Amino acid sequence: MAQAIPETFLDLFQKQAFANLGTIMSDGSPQVTPVWVDYDGKYVRFNSALGRVKDGNVRRDPRVSLSILDPDNPYRYLAIRGRVVEITQKGADEHINRLSQKYLGQAEYPHRQPGEVRVLYKIEPEKVSSMG
């Protein structure tokens, strides 16, 4: 069942706050990687390239966790457990460019590799906790 992000922590999605995304490897071990995130009012969204480790992990097992630290106060954070409920290439290029503007101040994502296919992932928060 979906759980709302507390209004007092929505500012984290406006800041250049990186999220640590936890996924589950095929052997059951955890895998964590920093990602750029945003929130559309219902889903926490991140973006990656087709074929990366986290891409394969969430396709096999959609359970994920996120930890987002406030860059202005590392004792203030938001922790989310949920499921990736949508994986799509539709709108993914535009999404990575919006994240690039937010995190790098560049209108176009500068790290695209030749032949890279961008993917947009939507996480439905199921358990949300916060501190600070």
Phi and psi in radians as a Rosetta constraint file:
Dihedral C 1 N 2 CA 2 C 2 CIRCULARHARMONIC -1.163 0.35
Dihedral N 2 CA 2 C 2 N 3 CIRCULARHARMONIC 2.523 0.35
Dihedral C 2 N 3 CA 3 C 3 CIRCULARHARMONIC -2.185 0.35
Dihedral N 3 CA 3 C 3 N 4 CIRCULARHARMONIC 2.427 0.35
Dihedral C 3 N 4 CA 4 C 4 CIRCULARHARMONIC -1.321 0.35
Dihedral N 4 CA 4 C 4 N 5 CIRCULARHARMONIC 2.626 0.35
Dihedral C 4 N 5 CA 5 C 5 CIRCULARHARMONIC -1.387 0.35
Dihedral N 5 CA 5 C 5 N 6 CIRCULARHARMONIC 2.259 0.35
Dihedral C 5 N 6 CA 6 C 6 CIRCULARHARMONIC -1.020 0.35
Dihedral N 6 CA 6 C 6 N 7 CIRCULARHARMONIC 2.388 0.35
Dihedral C 6 N 7 CA 7 C 7 CIRCULARHARMONIC -0.982 0.35
Dihedral N 7 CA 7 C 7 N 8 CIRCULARHARMONIC -0.587 0.35
Dihedral C 7 N 8 CA 8 C 8 CIRCULARHARMONIC -1.223 0.35
Dihedral N 8 CA 8 C 8 N 9 CIRCULARHARMONIC -0.116 0.35
Dihedral C 8 N 9 CA 9 C 9 CIRCULARHARMONIC -2.045 0.35
Dihedral N 9 CA 9 C 9 N 10 CIRCULARHARMONIC 0.041 0.35
Dihedral C 9 N 10 CA 10 C 10 CIRCULARHARMONIC -1.108 0.35
Dihedral N 10 CA 10 C 10 N 11 CIRCULARHARMONIC -0.444 0.35
Dihedral C 10 N 11 CA 11 C 11 CIRCULARHARMONIC -1.067 0.35
Dihedral N 11 CA 11 C 11 N 12 CIRCULARHARMONIC -0.434 0.35
Dihedral C 11 N 12 CA 12 C 12 CIRCULARHARMONIC -1.067 0.35
Dihedral N 12 CA 12 C 12 N 13 CIRCULARHARMONIC -0.484 0.35
Dihedral C 12 N 13 CA 13 C 13 CIRCULARHARMONIC -1.429 0.35
Dihedral N 13 CA 13 C 13 N 14 CIRCULARHARMONIC -0.166 0.35
Dihedral C 13 N 14 CA 14 C 14 CIRCULARHARMONIC -1.647 0.35
Dihedral N 14 CA 14 C 14 N 15 CIRCULARHARMONIC -0.396 0.35
Dihedral C 14 N 15 CA 15 C 15 CIRCULARHARMONIC -1.464 0.35
Dihedral N 15 CA 15 C 15 N 16 CIRCULARHARMONIC 2.966 0.35
Dihedral C 15 N 16 CA 16 C 16 CIRCULARHARMONIC -1.464 0.35
Dihedral N 16 CA 16 C 16 N 17 CIRCULARHARMONIC 0.965 0.35
Dihedral C 16 N 17 CA 17 C 17 CIRCULARHARMONIC -1.623 0.35
Dihedral N 17 CA 17 C 17 N 18 CIRCULARHARMONIC 2.075 0.35
Dihedral C 17 N 18 CA 18 C 18 CIRCULARHARMONIC -1.353 0.35
Dihedral N 18 CA 18 C 18 N 19 CIRCULARHARMONIC 2.596 0.35
Dihedral C 18 N 19 CA 19 C 19 CIRCULARHARMONIC -1.907 0.35
Dihedral N 19 CA 19 C 19 N 20 CIRCULARHARMONIC 2.476 0.35
Dihedral C 19 N 20 CA 20 C 20 CIRCULARHARMONIC -1.657 0.35
Dihedral N 20 CA 20 C 20 N 21 CIRCULARHARMONIC 2.017 0.35
Dihedral C 20 N 21 CA 21 C 21 CIRCULARHARMONIC -1.684 0.35
Dihedral N 21 CA 21 C 21 N 22 CIRCULARHARMONIC 2.148 0.35
Dihedral C 21 N 22 CA 22 C 22 CIRCULARHARMONIC -1.795 0.35
Dihedral N 22 CA 22 C 22 N 23 CIRCULARHARMONIC 2.241 0.35
Dihedral C 22 N 23 CA 23 C 23 CIRCULARHARMONIC -2.199 0.35
Dihedral N 23 CA 23 C 23 N 24 CIRCULARHARMONIC 3.057 0.35
Dihedral C 23 N 24 CA 24 C 24 CIRCULARHARMONIC -2.019 0.35
Dihedral N 24 CA 24 C 24 N 25 CIRCULARHARMONIC 2.150 0.35
Dihedral C 24 N 25 CA 25 C 25 CIRCULARHARMONIC -1.246 0.35
Dihedral N 25 CA 25 C 25 N 26 CIRCULARHARMONIC 2.893 0.35
Dihedral C 25 N 26 CA 26 C 26 CIRCULARHARMONIC -1.098 0.35
Dihedral N 26 CA 26 C 26 N 27 CIRCULARHARMONIC -0.446 0.35
Dihedral C 26 N 27 CA 27 C 27 CIRCULARHARMONIC -1.545 0.35
Dihedral N 27 CA 27 C 27 N 28 CIRCULARHARMONIC 0.082 0.35
Dihedral C 27 N 28 CA 28 C 28 CIRCULARHARMONIC 1.595 0.35
Dihedral N 28 CA 28 C 28 N 29 CIRCULARHARMONIC -0.110 0.35
Dihedral C 28 N 29 CA 29 C 29 CIRCULARHARMONIC -1.375 0.35
Dihedral N 29 CA 29 C 29 N 30 CIRCULARHARMONIC 2.692 0.35
Dihedral C 29 N 30 CA 30 C 30 CIRCULARHARMONIC -1.375 0.35
Dihedral N 30 CA 30 C 30 N 31 CIRCULARHARMONIC 2.646 0.35
Dihedral C 30 N 31 CA 31 C 31 CIRCULARHARMONIC -2.338 0.35
Dihedral N 31 CA 31 C 31 N 32 CIRCULARHARMONIC 2.266 0.35
Dihedral C 31 N 32 CA 32 C 32 CIRCULARHARMONIC -2.219 0.35
Dihedral N 32 CA 32 C 32 N 33 CIRCULARHARMONIC 2.386 0.35
Dihedral C 32 N 33 CA 33 C 33 CIRCULARHARMONIC -2.555 0.35
Dihedral N 33 CA 33 C 33 N 34 CIRCULARHARMONIC 2.506 0.35
Dihedral C 33 N 34 CA 34 C 34 CIRCULARHARMONIC -1.293 0.35
Dihedral N 34 CA 34 C 34 N 35 CIRCULARHARMONIC 2.458 0.35
Dihedral C 34 N 35 CA 35 C 35 CIRCULARHARMONIC -2.441 0.35
Dihedral N 35 CA 35 C 35 N 36 CIRCULARHARMONIC 2.749 0.35
Dihedral C 35 N 36 CA 36 C 36 CIRCULARHARMONIC -1.434 0.35
Dihedral N 36 CA 36 C 36 N 37 CIRCULARHARMONIC 2.494 0.35
Dihedral C 36 N 37 CA 37 C 37 CIRCULARHARMONIC -2.402 0.35
Dihedral N 37 CA 37 C 37 N 38 CIRCULARHARMONIC 2.774 0.35
Dihedral C 37 N 38 CA 38 C 38 CIRCULARHARMONIC -2.527 0.35
Dihedral N 38 CA 38 C 38 N 39 CIRCULARHARMONIC 3.112 0.35
Dihedral C 38 N 39 CA 39 C 39 CIRCULARHARMONIC -2.415 0.35
Dihedral N 39 CA 39 C 39 N 40 CIRCULARHARMONIC 2.250 0.35
Dihedral C 39 N 40 CA 40 C 40 CIRCULARHARMONIC -1.736 0.35
Dihedral N 40 CA 40 C 40 N 41 CIRCULARHARMONIC 0.204 0.35
Dihedral C 40 N 41 CA 41 C 41 CIRCULARHARMONIC 1.724 0.35
Dihedral N 41 CA 41 C 41 N 42 CIRCULARHARMONIC -0.300 0.35
Dihedral C 41 N 42 CA 42 C 42 CIRCULARHARMONIC -2.287 0.35
Dihedral N 42 CA 42 C 42 N 43 CIRCULARHARMONIC -0.743 0.35
Dihedral C 42 N 43 CA 43 C 43 CIRCULARHARMONIC -2.074 0.35
Dihedral N 43 CA 43 C 43 N 44 CIRCULARHARMONIC 2.458 0.35
Dihedral C 43 N 44 CA 44 C 44 CIRCULARHARMONIC -1.464 0.35
Dihedral N 44 CA 44 C 44 N 45 CIRCULARHARMONIC 2.292 0.35
Dihedral C 44 N 45 CA 45 C 45 CIRCULARHARMONIC -2.124 0.35
Dihedral N 45 CA 45 C 45 N 46 CIRCULARHARMONIC 2.477 0.35
Dihedral C 45 N 46 CA 46 C 46 CIRCULARHARMONIC -2.367 0.35
Dihedral N 46 CA 46 C 46 N 47 CIRCULARHARMONIC 2.984 0.35
Dihedral C 46 N 47 CA 47 C 47 CIRCULARHARMONIC -2.383 0.35
Dihedral N 47 CA 47 C 47 N 48 CIRCULARHARMONIC 2.482 0.35
Dihedral C 47 N 48 CA 48 C 48 CIRCULARHARMONIC -2.618 0.35
Dihedral N 48 CA 48 C 48 N 49 CIRCULARHARMONIC -3.025 0.35
Dihedral C 48 N 49 CA 49 C 49 CIRCULARHARMONIC -1.877 0.35
Dihedral N 49 CA 49 C 49 N 50 CIRCULARHARMONIC 2.498 0.35
Dihedral C 49 N 50 CA 50 C 50 CIRCULARHARMONIC -0.949 0.35
Dihedral N 50 CA 50 C 50 N 51 CIRCULARHARMONIC 2.311 0.35
Dihedral C 50 N 51 CA 51 C 51 CIRCULARHARMONIC 1.645 0.35
Dihedral N 51 CA 51 C 51 N 52 CIRCULARHARMONIC -0.129 0.35
Dihedral C 51 N 52 CA 52 C 52 CIRCULARHARMONIC -1.263 0.35
Dihedral N 52 CA 52 C 52 N 53 CIRCULARHARMONIC 2.887 0.35
Dihedral C 52 N 53 CA 53 C 53 CIRCULARHARMONIC -0.985 0.35
Dihedral N 53 CA 53 C 53 N 54 CIRCULARHARMONIC -0.859 0.35
Dihedral C 53 N 54 CA 54 C 54 CIRCULARHARMONIC -1.117 0.35
Dihedral N 54 CA 54 C 54 N 55 CIRCULARHARMONIC -0.562 0.35
Dihedral C 54 N 55 CA 55 C 55 CIRCULARHARMONIC -1.066 0.35
Dihedral N 55 CA 55 C 55 N 56 CIRCULARHARMONIC -0.886 0.35
Dihedral C 55 N 56 CA 56 C 56 CIRCULARHARMONIC -1.103 0.35
Dihedral N 56 CA 56 C 56 N 57 CIRCULARHARMONIC -0.687 0.35
Dihedral C 56 N 57 CA 57 C 57 CIRCULARHARMONIC -1.096 0.35
Dihedral N 57 CA 57 C 57 N 58 CIRCULARHARMONIC -0.829 0.35
Dihedral C 57 N 58 CA 58 C 58 CIRCULARHARMONIC -1.300 0.35
Dihedral N 58 CA 58 C 58 N 59 CIRCULARHARMONIC -0.404 0.35
Dihedral C 58 N 59 CA 59 C 59 CIRCULARHARMONIC -1.239 0.35
Dihedral N 59 CA 59 C 59 N 60 CIRCULARHARMONIC -0.601 0.35
Dihedral C 59 N 60 CA 60 C 60 CIRCULARHARMONIC -1.421 0.35
Dihedral N 60 CA 60 C 60 N 61 CIRCULARHARMONIC -0.693 0.35
Dihedral C 60 N 61 CA 61 C 61 CIRCULARHARMONIC -2.507 0.35
Dihedral N 61 CA 61 C 61 N 62 CIRCULARHARMONIC 1.851 0.35
Dihedral C 61 N 62 CA 62 C 62 CIRCULARHARMONIC -1.312 0.35
Dihedral N 62 CA 62 C 62 N 63 CIRCULARHARMONIC -0.026 0.35
Dihedral C 62 N 63 CA 63 C 63 CIRCULARHARMONIC -1.247 0.35
Dihedral N 63 CA 63 C 63 N 64 CIRCULARHARMONIC 2.267 0.35
Dihedral C 63 N 64 CA 64 C 64 CIRCULARHARMONIC -2.445 0.35
Dihedral N 64 CA 64 C 64 N 65 CIRCULARHARMONIC 2.905 0.35
Dihedral C 64 N 65 CA 65 C 65 CIRCULARHARMONIC -2.377 0.35
Dihedral N 65 CA 65 C 65 N 66 CIRCULARHARMONIC 2.657 0.35
Dihedral C 65 N 66 CA 66 C 66 CIRCULARHARMONIC -2.348 0.35
Dihedral N 66 CA 66 C 66 N 67 CIRCULARHARMONIC 2.477 0.35
Dihedral C 66 N 67 CA 67 C 67 CIRCULARHARMONIC -2.239 0.35
Dihedral N 67 CA 67 C 67 N 68 CIRCULARHARMONIC 2.163 0.35
Dihedral C 67 N 68 CA 68 C 68 CIRCULARHARMONIC -2.109 0.35
Dihedral N 68 CA 68 C 68 N 69 CIRCULARHARMONIC 2.010 0.35
Dihedral C 68 N 69 CA 69 C 69 CIRCULARHARMONIC -1.611 0.35
Dihedral N 69 CA 69 C 69 N 70 CIRCULARHARMONIC 2.445 0.35
Dihedral C 69 N 70 CA 70 C 70 CIRCULARHARMONIC -1.239 0.35
Dihedral N 70 CA 70 C 70 N 71 CIRCULARHARMONIC 2.103 0.35
Dihedral C 70 N 71 CA 71 C 71 CIRCULARHARMONIC -1.143 0.35
Dihedral N 71 CA 71 C 71 N 72 CIRCULARHARMONIC -0.300 0.35
Dihedral C 71 N 72 CA 72 C 72 CIRCULARHARMONIC -1.600 0.35
Dihedral N 72 CA 72 C 72 N 73 CIRCULARHARMONIC -0.249 0.35
Dihedral C 72 N 73 CA 73 C 73 CIRCULARHARMONIC -2.756 0.35
Dihedral N 73 CA 73 C 73 N 74 CIRCULARHARMONIC 1.634 0.35
Dihedral C 73 N 74 CA 74 C 74 CIRCULARHARMONIC -1.139 0.35
Dihedral N 74 CA 74 C 74 N 75 CIRCULARHARMONIC -0.126 0.35
Dihedral C 74 N 75 CA 75 C 75 CIRCULARHARMONIC -1.532 0.35
Dihedral N 75 CA 75 C 75 N 76 CIRCULARHARMONIC -0.041 0.35
Dihedral C 75 N 76 CA 76 C 76 CIRCULARHARMONIC -1.904 0.35
Dihedral N 76 CA 76 C 76 N 77 CIRCULARHARMONIC 2.152 0.35
Dihedral C 76 N 77 CA 77 C 77 CIRCULARHARMONIC -2.624 0.35
Dihedral N 77 CA 77 C 77 N 78 CIRCULARHARMONIC 2.888 0.35
Dihedral C 77 N 78 CA 78 C 78 CIRCULARHARMONIC -2.199 0.35
Dihedral N 78 CA 78 C 78 N 79 CIRCULARHARMONIC 2.280 0.35
Dihedral C 78 N 79 CA 79 C 79 CIRCULARHARMONIC -2.077 0.35
Dihedral N 79 CA 79 C 79 N 80 CIRCULARHARMONIC 2.336 0.35
Dihedral C 79 N 80 CA 80 C 80 CIRCULARHARMONIC -2.307 0.35
Dihedral N 80 CA 80 C 80 N 81 CIRCULARHARMONIC 2.321 0.35
Dihedral C 80 N 81 CA 81 C 81 CIRCULARHARMONIC -2.047 0.35
Dihedral N 81 CA 81 C 81 N 82 CIRCULARHARMONIC 2.425 0.35
Dihedral C 81 N 82 CA 82 C 82 CIRCULARHARMONIC -2.998 0.35
Dihedral N 82 CA 82 C 82 N 83 CIRCULARHARMONIC -2.794 0.35
Dihedral C 82 N 83 CA 83 C 83 CIRCULARHARMONIC -2.279 0.35
Dihedral N 83 CA 83 C 83 N 84 CIRCULARHARMONIC 2.499 0.35
Dihedral C 83 N 84 CA 84 C 84 CIRCULARHARMONIC -1.319 0.35
Dihedral N 84 CA 84 C 84 N 85 CIRCULARHARMONIC 2.023 0.35
Dihedral C 84 N 85 CA 85 C 85 CIRCULARHARMONIC -1.823 0.35
Dihedral N 85 CA 85 C 85 N 86 CIRCULARHARMONIC -0.182 0.35
Dihedral C 85 N 86 CA 86 C 86 CIRCULARHARMONIC -2.611 0.35
Dihedral N 86 CA 86 C 86 N 87 CIRCULARHARMONIC 2.367 0.35
Dihedral C 86 N 87 CA 87 C 87 CIRCULARHARMONIC -2.235 0.35
Dihedral N 87 CA 87 C 87 N 88 CIRCULARHARMONIC 2.100 0.35
Dihedral C 87 N 88 CA 88 C 88 CIRCULARHARMONIC -2.581 0.35
Dihedral N 88 CA 88 C 88 N 89 CIRCULARHARMONIC 2.623 0.35
Dihedral C 88 N 89 CA 89 C 89 CIRCULARHARMONIC -1.593 0.35
Dihedral N 89 CA 89 C 89 N 90 CIRCULARHARMONIC -0.307 0.35
Dihedral C 89 N 90 CA 90 C 90 CIRCULARHARMONIC -1.153 0.35
Dihedral N 90 CA 90 C 90 N 91 CIRCULARHARMONIC 2.116 0.35
Dihedral C 90 N 91 CA 91 C 91 CIRCULARHARMONIC 1.402 0.35
Dihedral N 91 CA 91 C 91 N 92 CIRCULARHARMONIC -0.016 0.35
Dihedral C 91 N 92 CA 92 C 92 CIRCULARHARMONIC -1.187 0.35
Dihedral N 92 CA 92 C 92 N 93 CIRCULARHARMONIC -0.642 0.35
Dihedral C 92 N 93 CA 93 C 93 CIRCULARHARMONIC -1.145 0.35
Dihedral N 93 CA 93 C 93 N 94 CIRCULARHARMONIC -0.766 0.35
Dihedral C 93 N 94 CA 94 C 94 CIRCULARHARMONIC -1.123 0.35
Dihedral N 94 CA 94 C 94 N 95 CIRCULARHARMONIC -0.677 0.35
Dihedral C 94 N 95 CA 95 C 95 CIRCULARHARMONIC -1.108 0.35
Dihedral N 95 CA 95 C 95 N 96 CIRCULARHARMONIC -0.799 0.35
Dihedral C 95 N 96 CA 96 C 96 CIRCULARHARMONIC -1.138 0.35
Dihedral N 96 CA 96 C 96 N 97 CIRCULARHARMONIC -0.559 0.35
Dihedral C 96 N 97 CA 97 C 97 CIRCULARHARMONIC -1.204 0.35
Dihedral N 97 CA 97 C 97 N 98 CIRCULARHARMONIC -0.663 0.35
Dihedral C 97 N 98 CA 98 C 98 CIRCULARHARMONIC -1.123 0.35
Dihedral N 98 CA 98 C 98 N 99 CIRCULARHARMONIC -0.729 0.35
Dihedral C 98 N 99 CA 99 C 99 CIRCULARHARMONIC -1.153 0.35
Dihedral N 99 CA 99 C 99 N 100 CIRCULARHARMONIC -0.646 0.35
Dihedral C 99 N 100 CA 100 C 100 CIRCULARHARMONIC -1.076 0.35
Dihedral N 100 CA 100 C 100 N 101 CIRCULARHARMONIC -0.711 0.35
Dihedral C 100 N 101 CA 101 C 101 CIRCULARHARMONIC -1.097 0.35
Dihedral N 101 CA 101 C 101 N 102 CIRCULARHARMONIC -0.768 0.35
Dihedral C 101 N 102 CA 102 C 102 CIRCULARHARMONIC -1.139 0.35
Dihedral N 102 CA 102 C 102 N 103 CIRCULARHARMONIC -0.859 0.35
Dihedral C 102 N 103 CA 103 C 103 CIRCULARHARMONIC -1.557 0.35
Dihedral N 103 CA 103 C 103 N 104 CIRCULARHARMONIC -0.524 0.35
Dihedral C 103 N 104 CA 104 C 104 CIRCULARHARMONIC -2.002 0.35
Dihedral N 104 CA 104 C 104 N 105 CIRCULARHARMONIC -0.246 0.35
Dihedral C 104 N 105 CA 105 C 105 CIRCULARHARMONIC 1.284 0.35
Dihedral N 105 CA 105 C 105 N 106 CIRCULARHARMONIC 0.357 0.35
Dihedral C 105 N 106 CA 106 C 106 CIRCULARHARMONIC -2.051 0.35
Dihedral N 106 CA 106 C 106 N 107 CIRCULARHARMONIC 2.266 0.35
Dihedral C 106 N 107 CA 107 C 107 CIRCULARHARMONIC -1.167 0.35
Dihedral N 107 CA 107 C 107 N 108 CIRCULARHARMONIC -0.428 0.35
Dihedral C 107 N 108 CA 108 C 108 CIRCULARHARMONIC -2.161 0.35
Dihedral N 108 CA 108 C 108 N 109 CIRCULARHARMONIC 2.332 0.35
Dihedral C 108 N 109 CA 109 C 109 CIRCULARHARMONIC -1.042 0.35
Dihedral N 109 CA 109 C 109 N 110 CIRCULARHARMONIC 2.074 0.35
Dihedral C 109 N 110 CA 110 C 110 CIRCULARHARMONIC -1.536 0.35
Dihedral N 110 CA 110 C 110 N 111 CIRCULARHARMONIC -0.084 0.35
Dihedral C 110 N 111 CA 111 C 111 CIRCULARHARMONIC -1.849 0.35
Dihedral N 111 CA 111 C 111 N 112 CIRCULARHARMONIC 0.271 0.35
Dihedral C 111 N 112 CA 112 C 112 CIRCULARHARMONIC -1.118 0.35
Dihedral N 112 CA 112 C 112 N 113 CIRCULARHARMONIC 2.393 0.35
Dihedral C 112 N 113 CA 113 C 113 CIRCULARHARMONIC -1.714 0.35
Dihedral N 113 CA 113 C 113 N 114 CIRCULARHARMONIC 2.667 0.35
Dihedral C 113 N 114 CA 114 C 114 CIRCULARHARMONIC -0.995 0.35
Dihedral N 114 CA 114 C 114 N 115 CIRCULARHARMONIC 2.287 0.35
Dihedral C 114 N 115 CA 115 C 115 CIRCULARHARMONIC 1.383 0.35
Dihedral N 115 CA 115 C 115 N 116 CIRCULARHARMONIC -0.004 0.35
Dihedral C 115 N 116 CA 116 C 116 CIRCULARHARMONIC -1.164 0.35
Dihedral N 116 CA 116 C 116 N 117 CIRCULARHARMONIC 2.357 0.35
Dihedral C 116 N 117 CA 117 C 117 CIRCULARHARMONIC -1.930 0.35
Dihedral N 117 CA 117 C 117 N 118 CIRCULARHARMONIC 2.082 0.35
Dihedral C 117 N 118 CA 118 C 118 CIRCULARHARMONIC -1.452 0.35
Dihedral N 118 CA 118 C 118 N 119 CIRCULARHARMONIC 2.564 0.35
Dihedral C 118 N 119 CA 119 C 119 CIRCULARHARMONIC -2.324 0.35
Dihedral N 119 CA 119 C 119 N 120 CIRCULARHARMONIC 2.397 0.35
Dihedral C 119 N 120 CA 120 C 120 CIRCULARHARMONIC -1.848 0.35
Dihedral N 120 CA 120 C 120 N 121 CIRCULARHARMONIC 2.295 0.35
Dihedral C 120 N 121 CA 121 C 121 CIRCULARHARMONIC -2.070 0.35
Dihedral N 121 CA 121 C 121 N 122 CIRCULARHARMONIC 2.374 0.35
Dihedral C 121 N 122 CA 122 C 122 CIRCULARHARMONIC -2.030 0.35
Dihedral N 122 CA 122 C 122 N 123 CIRCULARHARMONIC 2.165 0.35
Dihedral C 122 N 123 CA 123 C 123 CIRCULARHARMONIC -1.831 0.35
Dihedral N 123 CA 123 C 123 N 124 CIRCULARHARMONIC 2.232 0.35
Dihedral C 123 N 124 CA 124 C 124 CIRCULARHARMONIC -1.610 0.35
Dihedral N 124 CA 124 C 124 N 125 CIRCULARHARMONIC 2.006 0.35
Dihedral C 124 N 125 CA 125 C 125 CIRCULARHARMONIC -1.147 0.35
Dihedral N 125 CA 125 C 125 N 126 CIRCULARHARMONIC 2.256 0.35
Dihedral C 125 N 126 CA 126 C 126 CIRCULARHARMONIC -1.928 0.35
Dihedral N 126 CA 126 C 126 N 127 CIRCULARHARMONIC -0.518 0.35
Dihedral C 126 N 127 CA 127 C 127 CIRCULARHARMONIC -2.450 0.35
Dihedral N 127 CA 127 C 127 N 128 CIRCULARHARMONIC 2.120 0.35
Dihedral C 127 N 128 CA 128 C 128 CIRCULARHARMONIC -2.152 0.35
Dihedral N 128 CA 128 C 128 N 129 CIRCULARHARMONIC 2.293 0.35
Dihedral C 128 N 129 CA 129 C 129 CIRCULARHARMONIC -2.370 0.35
Dihedral N 129 CA 129 C 129 N 130 CIRCULARHARMONIC 2.751 0.35
Dihedral C 129 N 130 CA 130 C 130 CIRCULARHARMONIC -2.613 0.35
Dihedral N 130 CA 130 C 130 N 131 CIRCULARHARMONIC 2.850 0.35
Dihedral C 130 N 131 CA 131 C 131 CIRCULARHARMONIC -2.547 0.35
Dihedral N 131 CA 131 C 131 N 132 CIRCULARHARMONIC 2.406 0.35
